[in-house]
Amino acid sequence: MLQPKFPAGDQGPNAGFQSISGMREPDIVLTRTDSEVPKWYVLDAKYRTGRSNVLEAMASAHIYRDALRWNGRSSETSVLLVPRAGGAPWLEQPDFIGRNRVGVCALGADSDSQHAIASLTAILGFEL
């Protein structure tokens, strides 16, 4: 879904989406219902790739991971999508993202598209 609305906790949920804090609207939400336990993921686009910009933008990834709910469940992962790698390379590592459930994935024209696809596949746990 593109830019779904997650109403604040004192409002009714929107198609099962709710925020335990204030209203939130991430860029992309992927839901997966092909397993016993439905899973979902937050992808949020950011356009500045310098180290300080990426680190500052990580605040939204943490908020989305911690505050958003879909049918009462928190997201599996919250990842920033950036146009170029290298601003904060440790945040781009799939093992880092797997351990911490937040991170960064570079998708820009100057990045290797196969690497980006492999990174997203590892992060999300399924083929895109």
VONUNU-309459 format. One record per residue: residue number from 1; residue in three letters; x, y, z of N, C-alpha, C, O in turn. Coordinates in nm, 3 decimals, decimal comma. Example, Ala and Ser with C-alpha at 12.3 -4.5 7.8 and 13.67 -1.06 7.14 Angstrom:
# VONUNU-309459
{r 1; ala; {1,319; -0,569; 0,780}; {1,230; -0,450; 0,780}; {1,320; -0,330; 0,780}; {1,424; -0,332; 0,846}}
{r 2; ser; {1,285; -0,225; 0,708}; {1,367; -0,106; 0,714}; {1,290; 0,003; 0,787}; {1,341; 0,114; 0,804}}
This chain:
# VONUNU-309459
{r 1; met; {0,083; -0,117; 0,000}; {0,000; 0,000; 0,000}; {0,088; 0,123; 0,000}; {0,194; 0,126; 0,062}}
{r 2; leu; {0,042; 0,224; -0,069}; {0,115; 0,350; -0,072}; {0,052; 0,448; 0,025}; {-0,068; 0,476; 0,019}}
{r 3; gln; {0,134; 0,499; 0,113}; {0,097; 0,600; 0,212}; {-0,033; 0,570; 0,288}; {-0,124; 0,653; 0,291}}
{r 4; pro; {-0,043; 0,451; 0,347}; {-0,162; 0,424; 0,428}; {-0,160; 0,508; 0,555}; {-0,054; 0,542; 0,607}}
{r 5; lys; {-0,276; 0,542; 0,603}; {-0,288; 0,622; 0,725}; {-0,302; 0,530; 0,846}; {-0,381; 0,436; 0,847}}
{r 6; phe; {-0,224; 0,560; 0,949}; {-0,228; 0,490; 1,076}; {-0,281; 0,589; 1,180}; {-0,203; 0,668; 1,234}}
{r 7; pro; {-0,411; 0,587; 1,208}; {-0,468; 0,682; 1,304}; {-0,410; 0,664; 1,445}; {-0,362; 0,557; 1,481}}
{r 8; ala; {-0,417; 0,771; 1,522}; {-0,371; 0,767; 1,662}; {-0,452; 0,664; 1,741}; {-0,564; 0,629; 1,703}}
{r 9; gly; {-0,395; 0,617; 1,850}; {-0,455; 0,512; 1,931}; {-0,595; 0,538; 1,981}; {-0,669; 0,443; 2,008}}
{r 10; asp; {-0,634; 0,664; 1,995}; {-0,769; 0,693; 2,043}; {-0,871; 0,701; 1,930}; {-0,989; 0,728; 1,954}}
{r 11; gln; {-0,827; 0,678; 1,807}; {-0,915; 0,676; 1,690}; {-0,936; 0,531; 1,648}; {-0,858; 0,444; 1,685}}
{r 12; gly; {-1,038; 0,505; 1,573}; {-1,058; 0,369; 1,522}; {-0,953; 0,333; 1,419}; {-0,903; 0,421; 1,348}}
{r 13; pro; {-0,918; 0,204; 1,410}; {-0,819; 0,163; 1,311}; {-0,869; 0,184; 1,168}; {-0,990; 0,186; 1,143}}
{r 14; asn; {-0,776; 0,199; 1,077}; {-0,803; 0,215; 0,934}; {-0,758; 0,087; 0,865}; {-0,638; 0,067; 0,845}}
{r 15; ala; {-0,851; 0,000; 0,828}; {-0,819; -0,129; 0,764}; {-0,720; -0,209; 0,850}; {-0,632; -0,277; 0,797}}
{r 16; gly; {-0,735; -0,200; 0,981}; {-0,647; -0,272; 1,073}; {-0,522; -0,195; 1,111}; {-0,449; -0,238; 1,200}}
{r 17; phe; {-0,495; -0,081; 1,046}; {-0,377; 0,000; 1,075}; {-0,408; 0,100; 1,185}; {-0,512; 0,166; 1,185}}
{r 18; gln; {-0,313; 0,109; 1,281}; {-0,328; 0,204; 1,390}; {-0,190; 0,238; 1,445}; {-0,096; 0,160; 1,433}}
{r 19; ser; {-0,179; 0,354; 1,505}; {-0,057; 0,398; 1,571}; {-0,085; 0,407; 1,720}; {-0,189; 0,458; 1,761}}
{r 20; ile; {0,009; 0,359; 1,802}; {-0,012; 0,370; 1,946}; {0,018; 0,511; 1,994}; {-0,011; 0,546; 2,108}}
{r 21; ser; {0,074; 0,593; 1,905}; {0,096; 0,734; 1,938}; {0,016; 0,817; 1,837}; {-0,101; 0,787; 1,812}}
{r 22; gly; {0,076; 0,917; 1,779}; {0,004; 1,005; 1,687}; {-0,014; 0,947; 1,548}; {0,042; 0,843; 1,515}}
{r 23; met; {-0,093; 1,017; 1,467}; {-0,117; 0,979; 1,329}; {0,015; 0,966; 1,254}; {0,101; 1,054; 1,262}}
{r 24; arg; {0,030; 0,858; 1,181}; {0,152; 0,833; 1,101}; {0,110; 0,792; 0,960}; {0,001; 0,738; 0,939}}
{r 25; glu; {0,199; 0,820; 0,863}; {0,170; 0,787; 0,723}; {0,301; 0,749; 0,652}; {0,359; 0,832; 0,581}}
{r 26; pro; {0,346; 0,626; 0,669}; {0,469; 0,584; 0,601}; {0,447; 0,576; 0,449}; {0,333; 0,569; 0,403}}
{r 27; asp; {0,554; 0,578; 0,372}; {0,543; 0,579; 0,227}; {0,487; 0,448; 0,171}; {0,395; 0,450; 0,090}}
{r 28; ile; {0,543; 0,336; 0,214}; {0,503; 0,206; 0,159}; {0,486; 0,106; 0,273}; {0,570; 0,099; 0,362}}
{r 29; val; {0,378; 0,029; 0,268}; {0,356; -0,079; 0,362}; {0,328; -0,205; 0,281}; {0,240; -0,207; 0,196}}
{r 30; leu; {0,404; -0,309; 0,310}; {0,382; -0,440; 0,246}; {0,323; -0,534; 0,349}; {0,376; -0,547; 0,459}}
{r 31; thr; {0,214; -0,599; 0,314}; {0,155; -0,699; 0,403}; {0,173; -0,836; 0,339}; {0,171; -0,850; 0,217}}
{r 32; arg; {0,189; -0,936; 0,424}; {0,212; -1,073; 0,379}; {0,122; -1,165; 0,459}; {0,135; -1,177; 0,581}}
{r 33; thr; {0,030; -1,231; 0,390}; {-0,067; -1,316; 0,459}; {-0,055; -1,462; 0,417}; {-0,149; -1,539; 0,437}}
{r 34; asp; {0,058; -1,501; 0,359}; {0,074; -1,639; 0,310}; {0,131; -1,734; 0,415}; {0,164; -1,848; 0,382}}
{r 35; ser; {0,142; -1,690; 0,537}; {0,192; -1,778; 0,643}; {0,088; -1,781; 0,757}; {-0,010; -1,707; 0,753}}
{r 36; glu; {0,112; -1,867; 0,856}; {0,018; -1,875; 0,969}; {-0,001; -1,741; 1,037}; {-0,113; -1,704; 1,073}}
{r 37; val; {0,109; -1,669; 1,054}; {0,103; -1,539; 1,119}; {0,127; -1,431; 1,013}; {0,235; -1,424; 0,955}}
{r 38; pro; {0,026; -1,348; 0,987}; {0,046; -1,239; 0,890}; {0,161; -1,150; 0,933}; {0,178; -1,120; 1,052}}
{r 39; lys; {0,241; -1,106; 0,836}; {0,355; -1,019; 0,864}; {0,342; -0,895; 0,778}; {0,275; -0,894; 0,675}}
{r 40; trp; {0,408; -0,788; 0,825}; {0,407; -0,666; 0,745}; {0,535; -0,588; 0,766}; {0,606; -0,606; 0,865}}
{r 41; tyr; {0,563; -0,500; 0,669}; {0,691; -0,430; 0,661}; {0,666; -0,285; 0,622}; {0,574; -0,255; 0,546}}
{r 42; val; {0,749; -0,196; 0,674}; {0,740; -0,054; 0,642}; {0,864; -0,014; 0,561}; {0,976; -0,043; 0,601}}
{r 43; leu; {0,841; 0,051; 0,448}; {0,948; 0,106; 0,365}; {0,922; 0,255; 0,353}; {0,813; 0,296; 0,312}}
{r 44; asp; {1,020; 0,336; 0,387}; {1,000; 0,480; 0,387}; {1,110; 0,546; 0,305}; {1,228; 0,532; 0,336}}
{r 45; ala; {1,072; 0,618; 0,200}; {1,168; 0,682; 0,110}; {1,227; 0,808; 0,172}; {1,156; 0,890; 0,231}}
{r 46; lys; {1,357; 0,820; 0,158}; {1,429; 0,941; 0,199}; {1,519; 0,979; 0,082}; {1,564; 0,892; 0,007}}
{r 47; tyr; {1,545; 1,106; 0,066}; {1,614; 1,151; -0,054}; {1,751; 1,212; -0,029}; {1,822; 1,245; -0,124}}
{r 48; arg; {1,789; 1,227; 0,096}; {1,921; 1,280; 0,127}; {2,005; 1,166; 0,184}; {1,957; 1,091; 0,269}}
{r 49; thr; {2,127; 1,154; 0,138}; {2,206; 1,035; 0,169}; {2,332; 1,061; 0,250}; {2,407; 0,967; 0,278}}
{r 50; gly; {2,359; 1,184; 0,288}; {2,475; 1,211; 0,372}; {2,458; 1,143; 0,508}; {2,346; 1,118; 0,552}}
{r 51; arg; {2,569; 1,115; 0,573}; {2,567; 1,043; 0,701}; {2,471; 1,107; 0,801}; {2,386; 1,039; 0,857}}
{r 52; ser; {2,483; 1,237; 0,823}; {2,399; 1,302; 0,923}; {2,252; 1,297; 0,882}; {2,164; 1,283; 0,968}}
{r 53; asn; {2,223; 1,309; 0,753}; {2,084; 1,302; 0,706}; {2,025; 1,163; 0,727}; {1,910; 1,149; 0,771}}
{r 54; val; {2,103; 1,058; 0,696}; {2,055; 0,921; 0,715}; {2,032; 0,893; 0,863}; {1,929; 0,836; 0,900}}
{r 55; leu; {2,126; 0,933; 0,947}; {2,110; 0,910; 1,090}; {1,989; 0,984; 1,146}; {1,915; 0,930; 1,229}}
{r 56; glu; {1,967; 1,106; 1,101}; {1,850; 1,181; 1,144}; {1,721; 1,114; 1,095}; {1,623; 1,106; 1,168}}
{r 57; ala; {1,722; 1,066; 0,971}; {1,603; 1,002; 0,914}; {1,570; 0,869; 0,982}; {1,455; 0,825; 0,979}}
{r 58; met; {1,669; 0,806; 1,043}; {1,644; 0,680; 1,113}; {1,541; 0,696; 1,225}; {1,480; 0,598; 1,267}}
{r 59; ala; {1,522; 0,817; 1,274}; {1,420; 0,839; 1,377}; {1,284; 0,793; 1,328}; {1,208; 0,733; 1,404}}
{r 60; ser; {1,251; 0,820; 1,201}; {1,121; 0,777; 1,150}; {1,114; 0,625; 1,140}; {1,008; 0,567; 1,166}}
{r 61; ala; {1,223; 0,559; 1,104}; {1,223; 0,412; 1,098}; {1,195; 0,354; 1,237}; {1,119; 0,257; 1,249}}
{r 62; his; {1,256; 0,411; 1,340}; {1,232; 0,364; 1,477}; {1,087; 0,390; 1,519}; {1,023; 0,303; 1,579}}
{r 63; ile; {1,037; 0,507; 1,489}; {0,898; 0,539; 1,525}; {0,804; 0,442; 1,456}; {0,713; 0,388; 1,518}}
{r 64; tyr; {0,825; 0,421; 1,326}; {0,736; 0,330; 1,253}; {0,743; 0,188; 1,308}; {0,640; 0,122; 1,322}}
{r 65; arg; {0,864; 0,141; 1,339}; {0,877; 0,005; 1,393}; {0,810; -0,008; 1,529}; {0,747; -0,110; 1,558}}
{r 66; asp; {0,824; 0,094; 1,611}; {0,775; 0,085; 1,749}; {0,629; 0,126; 1,768}; {0,562; 0,072; 1,856}}
{r 67; ala; {0,580; 0,219; 1,689}; {0,446; 0,275; 1,714}; {0,335; 0,218; 1,627}; {0,219; 0,218; 1,667}}
{r 68; leu; {0,369; 0,169; 1,509}; {0,263; 0,126; 1,417}; {0,220; -0,017; 1,442}; {0,299; -0,103; 1,480}}
{r 69; arg; {0,089; -0,039; 1,419}; {0,031; -0,173; 1,436}; {-0,059; -0,205; 1,317}; {-0,127; -0,117; 1,264}}
{r 70; trp; {-0,058; -0,330; 1,278}; {-0,154; -0,382; 1,180}; {-0,223; -0,499; 1,248}; {-0,159; -0,600; 1,278}}
{r 71; asn; {-0,351; -0,486; 1,271}; {-0,427; -0,587; 1,345}; {-0,358; -0,623; 1,476}; {-0,351; -0,740; 1,515}}
{r 72; gly; {-0,306; -0,521; 1,543}; {-0,245; -0,538; 1,674}; {-0,100; -0,582; 1,675}; {-0,040; -0,594; 1,781}}
{r 73; arg; {-0,042; -0,607; 1,557}; {0,097; -0,654; 1,549}; {0,190; -0,544; 1,500}; {0,156; -0,468; 1,410}}
{r 74; ser; {0,309; -0,537; 1,561}; {0,409; -0,442; 1,512}; {0,473; -0,498; 1,385}; {0,464; -0,618; 1,357}}
{r 75; ser; {0,536; -0,411; 1,308}; {0,597; -0,453; 1,182}; {0,717; -0,543; 1,206}; {0,782; -0,537; 1,310}}
{r 76; glu; {0,745; -0,627; 1,107}; {0,864; -0,712; 1,113}; {0,990; -0,627; 1,101}; {1,089; -0,649; 1,171}}
{r 77; thr; {0,984; -0,529; 1,010}; {1,100; -0,446; 0,981}; {1,054; -0,310; 0,932}; {0,949; -0,297; 0,869}}
{r 78; ser; {1,135; -0,209; 0,960}; {1,112; -0,075; 0,908}; {1,242; -0,028; 0,844}; {1,344; -0,014; 0,911}}
{r 79; val; {1,237; -0,004; 0,713}; {1,358; 0,025; 0,636}; {1,343; 0,155; 0,560}; {1,238; 0,183; 0,502}}
{r 80; leu; {1,448; 0,235; 0,563}; {1,454; 0,356; 0,482}; {1,506; 0,318; 0,344}; {1,603; 0,243; 0,332}}
{r 81; leu; {1,442; 0,369; 0,240}; {1,490; 0,352; 0,103}; {1,560; 0,481; 0,064}; {1,500; 0,589; 0,068}}
{r 82; val; {1,686; 0,471; 0,025}; {1,764; 0,590; -0,011}; {1,818; 0,574; -0,153}; {1,834; 0,461; -0,201}}
{r 83; pro; {1,848; 0,686; -0,221}; {1,892; 0,678; -0,360}; {2,039; 0,642; -0,380}; {2,081; 0,614; -0,493}}
{r 84; arg; {2,117; 0,641; -0,273}; {2,260; 0,609; -0,290}; {2,313; 0,548; -0,161}; {2,279; 0,592; -0,052}}
{r 85; ala; {2,396; 0,449; -0,176}; {2,457; 0,381; -0,061}; {2,570; 0,465; -0,002}; {2,620; 0,558; -0,065}}
{r 86; gly; {2,608; 0,428; 0,119}; {2,731; 0,481; 0,176}; {2,717; 0,587; 0,283}; {2,817; 0,618; 0,348}}
{r 87; gly; {2,600; 0,645; 0,304}; {2,586; 0,748; 0,407}; {2,611; 0,693; 0,546}; {2,676; 0,758; 0,628}}
{r 88; ala; {2,562; 0,575; 0,571}; {2,581; 0,506; 0,700}; {2,584; 0,357; 0,667}; {2,485; 0,287; 0,690}}
{r 89; pro; {2,697; 0,307; 0,613}; {2,702; 0,172; 0,556}; {2,664; 0,058; 0,652}; {2,611; -0,043; 0,606}}
{r 90; trp; {2,689; 0,072; 0,780}; {2,653; -0,036; 0,873}; {2,502; -0,056; 0,881}; {2,455; -0,166; 0,909}}
{r 91; leu; {2,426; 0,053; 0,855}; {2,280; 0,043; 0,858}; {2,225; -0,029; 0,734}; {2,107; -0,066; 0,732}}
{r 92; glu; {2,307; -0,048; 0,632}; {2,265; -0,112; 0,507}; {2,287; -0,264; 0,509}; {2,243; -0,333; 0,417}}
{r 93; gln; {2,353; -0,315; 0,609}; {2,387; -0,458; 0,612}; {2,266; -0,542; 0,651}; {2,204; -0,517; 0,754}}
{r 94; pro; {2,230; -0,643; 0,567}; {2,114; -0,727; 0,599}; {2,120; -0,791; 0,737}; {2,017; -0,805; 0,803}}
{r 95; asp; {2,240; -0,830; 0,784}; {2,247; -0,891; 0,917}; {2,216; -0,787; 1,026}; {2,156; -0,822; 1,127}}
{r 96; phe; {2,257; -0,661; 1,006}; {2,223; -0,554; 1,099}; {2,071; -0,535; 1,102}; {2,011; -0,526; 1,209}}
{r 97; ile; {2,012; -0,529; 0,984}; {1,867; -0,509; 0,975}; {1,793; -0,627; 1,037}; {1,693; -0,608; 1,107}}
{r 98; gly; {1,841; -0,747; 1,013}; {1,779; -0,865; 1,072}; {1,781; -0,863; 1,224}; {1,683; -0,901; 1,288}}
{r 99; arg; {1,892; -0,820; 1,281}; {1,906; -0,815; 1,427}; {1,823; -0,703; 1,490}; {1,765; -0,720; 1,597}}
{r 100; asn; {1,818; -0,588; 1,422}; {1,760; -0,468; 1,483}; {1,623; -0,429; 1,430}; {1,556; -0,343; 1,488}}
{r 101; arg; {1,580; -0,492; 1,322}; {1,450; -0,467; 1,260}; {1,434; -0,326; 1,207}; {1,321; -0,281; 1,184}}
{r 102; val; {1,545; -0,255; 1,187}; {1,548; -0,124; 1,121}; {1,676; -0,117; 1,039}; {1,773; -0,188; 1,066}}
{r 103; gly; {1,675; -0,030; 0,938}; {1,795; -0,012; 0,859}; {1,769; 0,067; 0,734}; {1,669; 0,138; 0,722}}
{r 104; val; {1,863; 0,054; 0,639}; {1,863; 0,133; 0,517}; {1,887; 0,042; 0,398}; {1,967; -0,052; 0,405}}
{r 105; cys; {1,816; 0,068; 0,288}; {1,839; -0,004; 0,163}; {1,857; 0,100; 0,052}; {1,770; 0,184; 0,030}}
{r 106; ala; {1,972; 0,093; -0,018}; {2,001; 0,186; -0,128}; {1,942; 0,132; -0,258}; {1,967; 0,017; -0,295}}
{r 107; leu; {1,863; 0,214; -0,326}; {1,796; 0,172; -0,449}; {1,826; 0,260; -0,568}; {1,765; 0,243; -0,674}}
{r 108; gly; {1,917; 0,354; -0,556}; {1,938; 0,454; -0,661}; {2,002; 0,401; -0,787}; {2,049; 0,288; -0,793}}
{r 109; ala; {2,004; 0,487; -0,888}; {2,059; 0,453; -1,019}; {2,207; 0,418; -1,011}; {2,255; 0,339; -1,092}}
{r 110; asp; {2,278; 0,474; -0,915}; {2,421; 0,444; -0,906}; {2,448; 0,316; -0,826}; {2,564; 0,276; -0,813}}
{r 111; ser; {2,344; 0,253; -0,771}; {2,365; 0,127; -0,699}; {2,337; 0,011; -0,793}; {2,261; 0,024; -0,889}}
{r 112; asp; {2,396; -0,100; -0,765}; {2,376; -0,222; -0,842}; {2,235; -0,274; -0,816}; {2,202; -0,309; -0,702}}
{r 113; ser; {2,151; -0,278; -0,919}; {2,011; -0,317; -0,898}; {1,999; -0,460; -0,845}; {1,910; -0,488; -0,766}}
{r 114; gln; {2,087; -0,549; -0,887}; {2,083; -0,686; -0,835}; {2,112; -0,689; -0,686}; {2,051; -0,765; -0,611}}
{r 115; his; {2,207; -0,605; -0,642}; {2,239; -0,597; -0,499}; {2,118; -0,542; -0,421}; {2,086; -0,591; -0,313}}
{r 116; ala; {2,052; -0,441; -0,477}; {1,935; -0,383; -0,410}; {1,824; -0,486; -0,399}; {1,761; -0,498; -0,294}}
{r 117; ile; {1,800; -0,561; -0,505}; {1,696; -0,665; -0,501}; {1,733; -0,773; -0,401}; {1,648; -0,818; -0,325}}
{r 118; ala; {1,859; -0,815; -0,400}; {1,903; -0,916; -0,304}; {1,889; -0,865; -0,161}; {1,849; -0,940; -0,072}}
{r 119; ser; {1,920; -0,738; -0,138}; {1,907; -0,680; -0,004}; {1,762; -0,679; 0,041}; {1,731; -0,719; 0,153}}
{r 120; leu; {1,673; -0,633; -0,046}; {1,531; -0,630; -0,009}; {1,476; -0,770; 0,012}; {1,396; -0,792; 0,104}}
{r 121; thr; {1,517; -0,866; -0,071}; {1,473; -1,004; -0,054}; {1,517; -1,058; 0,082}; {1,439; -1,123; 0,151}}
{r 122; ala; {1,641; -1,030; 0,120}; {1,691; -1,076; 0,250}; {1,616; -1,008; 0,364}; {1,581; -1,071; 0,464}}
{r 123; ile; {1,594; -0,879; 0,349}; {1,526; -0,802; 0,454}; {1,383; -0,851; 0,472}; {1,337; -0,870; 0,584}}
{r 124; leu; {1,312; -0,870; 0,361}; {1,171; -0,905; 0,366}; {1,147; -1,055; 0,379}; {1,039; -1,097; 0,420}}
{r 125; gly; {1,245; -1,135; 0,345}; {1,231; -1,279; 0,361}; {1,150; -1,346; 0,252}; {1,101; -1,457; 0,271}}
{r 126; phe; {1,135; -1,281; 0,137}; {1,065; -1,345; 0,025}; {1,104; -1,277; -0,105}; {1,159; -1,167; -0,105}}
{r 127; glu; {1,075; -1,345; -0,215}; {1,108; -1,293; -0,347}; {1,020; -1,173; -0,380}; {0,901; -1,172; -0,349}}
{r 128; leu; {1,080; -1,071; -0,442}; {1,002; -0,956; -0,486}; {0,951; -0,977; -0,627}; {0,883; -0,890; -0,681}}
